[in-house]
């Protein structure tokens, strides 16, 4: 029996989907806070950034679910689906998270 046929994926797909969901929840919360603060203070850039963060979070929820399903899908997923996530979605998620953190800080510091 080869090493690839004895590999047990376990709950890797479920853990992957959950980790993407948690990160997207943080993005969505920051987006909602920015949207609310931008709306209340009349700061249009903050409102637009909040809407964009909500859209990005929604897109990454979909991607995370697809990625989790692909990993958990078939017993042979290690042959067709790479275990490491592609660099582009991870980079975009990291950049979005960084922007969300900056927007969160900016929304606290905007004219009170």
Secondary structure, 3 states (H helix, E strand, C coil): CCCCCCCCCCCHHHHHHHHHHHHHHHHHHHHHHHHHHHHHHCCHHHHHHHHHHHHHHHHHHHHHHHHHHHHHCCCCHHHHCCCCCCHHHHHHHHHHHHHHHHHHHHHHHCCC
